[in-house]
Amino acid sequence: MSHGETLRKVERGSRIVTVVPQDTKLVLQMPRGNLEVVCHRALVLAQIRKWLDKLMFKEAFECMRKLRINLNLIHDHNPKVFLENVEAFIRQIDSVNHINLFFTELKEEDVTKTMYPPPVTSAVQLPGDPEGRKVDLICDTMRAAMENINPHKYCLSILTSHVKKTTPELEIVLQKVHELQGTGNVPPAPDAVSAEEALKYLLLLVDVNDLYDHSLGTYDFDLVLMVAEKSQKDPKEYLPFLNTLKKMETNYQRFTIDKYLKRYEKAIRHLSKCGPEYFPECLNLIKDKNLYNEALKLYPPNSQQYKDISVAYGEHLMQERLYEPGGLVFARCGAHEKALDAFLACGSWQQALCAAAQLHLSRDQLAGFGRSLAGKLVEQRKHRDAATVLEQYAQDYEEAVLLLLEGAAWEEALRLVYKYNRLDIIETNIKPSILEAQKNYMAFLDSQTATFSRHKKRLLVVRELKEQAQQAHLDDDVPRGRESDLFSETSSVVSGSDMSGKYPHSNSRISARSSKNRRKAERKKHSLKEGSPLEDLALLEALNEVVQGTEKLKDEIHQILKVLFLFEFDEKGRELQKAFEDTLQLMERSLPEIWTLTHQQNSAAPVLGPNSTANSIMASYQQQKTSVPVLDAELFIPPKINQKTQWKLNLLE
Amino acid sequence: MSHGETLRKVERGSRIVTVVPQDTKLVLQMPRGNLEVVCHRALVLAQIRKWLDKLMFKEAFECMRKLRINLNLIHDHNPKVFLENVEAFIRQIDSVNHINLFFTELKEEDVTKTMYPPPVTSAVQLPGDPEGRKVDLICDTMRAAMENINPHKYCLSILTSHVKKTTPELEIVLQKVHELQGTGNVPPAPDAVSAEEALKYLLLLVDVNDLYDHSLGTYDFDLVLMVAEKSQKDPKEYLPFLNTLKKMETNYQRFTIDKYLKRYEKAIRHLSKCGPEYFPECLNLIKDKNLYNEALKLYPPNSQQYKDISVAYGEHLMQERLYEPGGLVFARCGAHEKALDAFLACGSWQQALCAAAQLHLSRDQLAGFGRSLAGKLVEQRKHRDAATVLEQYAQDYEEAVLLLLEGAAWEEALRLVYKYNRLDIIETNIKPSILEAQKNYMAFLDSQTATFSRHKKRLLVVRELKEQAQQAHLDDDVPRGRESDLFSETSSVVSGSDMSGKYPHSNSRISARSSKNRRKAERKKHSLKEGSPLEDLALLEALNEVVQGTEKLKDEIHQILKVLFLFEFDEKGRELQKAFEDTLQLMERSLPEIWTLTHQQNSAAPVLGPNSTANSIMASYQQQKTSVPVLDAELFIPPKINQKTQWKLNLLE
C-alpha cells in the first residue's frame, strides 16, 4: 500500500454511499450489494490533524493507536504547539503504558515530510528542529512535565525518557532505580514503583551487559550488585571481581574500573592521582592509547612526569614523521637534544638553532651542526637560509656565497662579498654564475615557447575536429548525447589524419625544472594523449601552466637583468630581456585565440542562432553538459599576464 | 561608378550586338538604333589577366594605361610570377617614362583584394607579401634588373626606384647624381643622362628642402652646392653657412651638420671624436636630448667621460624617480656615494650595503647608515631585512628583535635571542608580542566573518530582487534587453523595501589592515552601494576578497600557533585555531550558495527548460549578454580554499 493518503484500491464497481460526518468512516456499496465500512486514510489524517489542532490528544492518540498511524505525527504535526502542551498531552493520555508506547515510537524523522505529507491546501509548514535533536527535546520536555505532575506515578515513563535519549543516560537511570530501593527509613509513596519492578522494566529496554557496565561506571557497588543480581551473570564470576575492586585504594579502584570499561581518559586521570609509583604504569597506558594531550593536562608543566610524557609524545610524533610538532613538544619540555634532531629533520632551522644554543655546544660542534643544517636547507631549495646558517654559525661566508649563487640570490651574494671585502669572488664566481644562469634562462624560455606553440597548434586541430564531429551530430538531429560516440569518431579521424598535429619528442634542457614539470604532469587531471576524450581540456590545462610558469619568472628575470647590467653584460641582458619579452608577447597575443569567448562559455554561442531548432538547442545543450564537467570551469578562464609587473630593465632598452 | 567589374549602367533598351573575340570591346545597339562600343571592365580585366599570365606585359600595360586600370595589378595579379620576370617586363615596356609611371603608381595595397577582386571562378589566390614590403621589394628587384640591362639608359628609373622606397634613399640618389657629373676625365656614356637633367627630374619627385638637407647629410659639399644651385635658395644665405662649415675640423663639421639636421645620435658620435675639450659640449647635448644609453657606447667603460655620462644619466633617472636603475648606473661607474643614496631611496638594501662598503665608512658611520636603511625597510614592511641590517651593520640585535616581533617573524626573533643568549627578552618582549598578535588575529577573524556574512546576506537579497525583476520581464515576453530598465526597477524596489538588507556601519579594529583594505576597496571595479546596477557583482568581488584574505592568513596563523604552543599558551592557541577553523568552514560551506552553478554559468540554466519558448530563450540570452560583461567572468569562479594547506597545529586539538 502506498503512503499517499488519498488513493486506495477498491473492488471495481464499488460506490461511495456516505461519509460519516465528524468521523473517519467511509461507507461503500460493493458490486454484489453488500455495504462495507473503511476508514479512509485521507479522512483519518484530516480528523487527526483537527484533533491535534484542538489539543484533543486523547482522541488523536486512541485513533492513531487503533489505525496504526505513526505516533511521531503527534509531535511533528506542529512541534511548537505540542512542546508547549506536553502537560495536557500527558494528563489526557493518563497512562504510563501509553506514554511509554509514545516514547518507543519516537524517531528523528519528521513524518510530515515522509509518511504523511500534508495535503497541498495545508496553510503553514513549520520547520522542525534544525539541529536534529527532536527526540532529545521531547524526552526532556516530557520528563520535566511528568516529574511535575507525579514523579512516582510516571516513574517508568521517566526512566524511559532517559533511555530513549540519543546517548542513553543509563547512569542517571541506575541512580534513580537505586533511589527507589530507599534507605528503609522513608516509607515508599503510595503509587510508587519498586526498585525491583523498575529494574525489570529497564531490562526490557536495555541490554543487561550494557546496564551492568554502566552500573560499574558509577563506582557504586550497591548499584552494581543490584543489576548483577537481576542479570543472568554467574555470581562466582562477578563477586570475586567486585571484592578485589572493593579492597583497592579509591583512585586505583576507579582506574581499574575505567580500564575495564575501556574509558582510558578517565583511567589515566584516576591513575595519575595514585602517586608517583604508579607513573610508569600510567605512562605505558598513555603511550598505548595515544593519550598524550589528555595526560599532559594532568601534570604541572614543570614536573618530571610532564617532561616524561612530553618526551614520549615527541617520540610518538617523530615515528609518525611529524617532525616539527615533535620538535615543538621536545622544545617545550626542555628536551633540547631531541628537539634539535626533530627540527633538523624538518628544516625548521631557526628552531633548530635555538635548541642548539641551549645545548651549549662548542664552537666546532656548532659549526658542524650548522653544516648539516645548511645541507638540509639546500635540499629544500632554501638557499638563503642555508647561507645565513653557514655565515653565522659555521663562520664560512665563502660557502655561503656559493649557496647564494646556486639559489640565484645575486644581490645577497654581493652583499656578503662586500661585507667580508672579498671582491675577488666577484670575478671567480659571481660573474660566471650569472652568465651561466643567463644561458639557462634562455634555454628555458626556448623550451617554454616551443611547448606553448606545440600545444596551441594541436589545440586548434582538436577543436576543428571536434566541431566537425559535433556538426555531423547536429545534422543528424538525433541527440545521441553520449560522449563516447562523439569521441570515438574524433579519435579515428585523428589516427588516420596527417602528422601535422603530432608532437615531436620534447627535449628539455633544464633538468631541475623538467623533473619538477614531470611531477606536475603526473598530477594532471586530463590526458594529453592524442585522441583522448578530453584532450582539448588537457591542452588548455597545459597551456595555462606554461603561461603561469613564464609569468612567475618575472621577478627572477628582473633580478638577473639588474646584475647583468651592473657587471656590464649589456648584450647578454638585452638578449634575455628580448627573449622574455617575445615569449610573453607570443603568449599574450595567443590568449584570445586559445581562450576564445566561444569556448569560454562552453561553446554556448553556436547553440542559439537563426538556424537552431528546439531539438538542436536541446541536443547540443545536452552534449555540452556531458562533455564539460563543471569542475573544469576554471580552465575556461584565461591565465593572467600581469601587465603591471615591472620586470623589465629600461636601462637595457 | 562601382568598382565591381561585372556591372555597368547603360541606357534602358540597349542590346548587346556582339563581343569582339580576343579583344575587350562590346558592341551595343542603343534604343535609337545607333551602335556604341564600350570596353566592358569584365572583358578588359579578363583580357589583362590572360596577357599577364602569358607574360605579355607590353599588351597588358598599354591597355591598362589607356583604360586607366591601376598598374599595381601587374604585380598583384601574381606577385611571384611578376618578380621572377621583371627583366622581361622592363624589356617589353622599354620606356623610361612608362617605367617611371609604373613606379609612381605603386602602393602597398593589394588591388586584387580591393579594386579588382578576381571573379569567383578564379583558381588560386596567391597571398601577397605578408610583411607589407611590397613596394620596397618591387623597387629593389626592378632596380637590379635595370642596372643589369642598361644603367645609363634607365638612370632616371633607377633614381625613381630609390625615391619610391618606404624610406626614400635620398643620399644614394644624390650620390648617383653626383657620379653623373663625372670627373671630367671619362667621357659620358652615349645614352647617359646628365647630372643636370637627373637633378631636375629629381626635384619633380622630392621637395627641394628635403633634398638639400639630405645633401648636407652626405657631408659632401659638391653635392650640397649642386642641389643648392638648383633650389630657390638665396646663395647669400647658404654660401656663408657652407663656408663656415668647410673651415671646421671634419668631425666637428659633421657634428655641426648632424645637429643642424637634428640627427643627435650621429651628432654626439662625431662630437665625441673631437677630443676631450669638446666633452662638456657633448655632455650638454647628451643631457639635453636624453641620449645617455647611446653616449655610453662611445666611450670606454673605464674612462672619465664614461663616468661623467653615467653620473648625468643616474641623476636624470633619479629625477624621474627611477631610483633603482639610477643606483645601478651610479654603481656601475663607481659613483658609490650617489649609488648609496639611490639604493637607500628605493630600499635596495643589499646593493646599498655594497655601495657603503666601497665608501670605507667608519664603524659609527656604517651603523648610522644601517639605522636609516632599516627605517626605510620597515616602512616597506620588510621587517626581516631591516633586522638583518640592524644586527649585522649597526650591531643592535635588540632593536633587530623588536623589528622581527613587529613583523610577526617569531622564530627568527627567537633565533637572535638565543644567538646572543638574551633569554630575558623572551619574557619581556616576545611573549607579550605573541599574545598581542593573537588578540589581533582574533579581532581580524571576527571582522572577516562579519563582513562575509553581511555581504552574503545582501547578495541573496539582491539576487532575489533581480530574479523578480527578470521574471517580470520574461512575463512581458518583450525583450527590452536594456539593462538600465531592469535596474531602475530593481533599485526602486530596494529603496522602498525594508532595512533588513542594509549594512550596519563597519567598525574594524585592526587599523593597519583596515587602511590597506580601504585602499583596495578604492580600486574595485563595481560599486557596493545598495541598488547600484552591478551590486551583485560588487558583492561577489567583495566576498571573493574576504575569502582570499582569510585563505592567505593560513601561513601566518600556523606560525603563531607554533609559538603559542611552544610557550604553553595552549588555551590562546586553541581559541585562535578554533576561530580560524570556524571562519574557514563558514566560508567553505557558503561557497556553493554564493557561487551557485546557476550564477556561475551566467544563469544559463533558467534559459532552457520545459517552459521556455524561442522568444524567452532569445530574450534572456540577450539580457545576459548585456548584463554580464565577459571581463567579469572570473567573478563567477568560486575562490579556492585549499584543503591541503597544513595550517592547523594538531598539538592544539
Interface residues (C-beta under 8 A of the other chain):
Chain A: N293 P301 L322 E324 P325 L328 V329 A331 R332 S348 Q350 Q351 L353 C354 A357 Q358 Q392 E411 E412 L414 R415 V417 Y418 K419 N421 K562 F565 L566 E568 L597 Q600 Q601 N602 A604 L608 A614 I617 M618 Y621 V630 A633 E634 F636 I637 L649 N650 L651 E653
Chain B: N293 P301 L322 E324 P325 L328 V329 A331 R332 S348 Q350 Q351 L353 C354 A357 Q358 Q392 E411 E412 L414 R415 V417 Y418 K419 N421 K562 F565 L566 E568 L597 Q600 Q601 N602 A604 L608 A614 I617 M618 Y621 V630 A633 E634 F636 I637 L649 N650 L651 E653
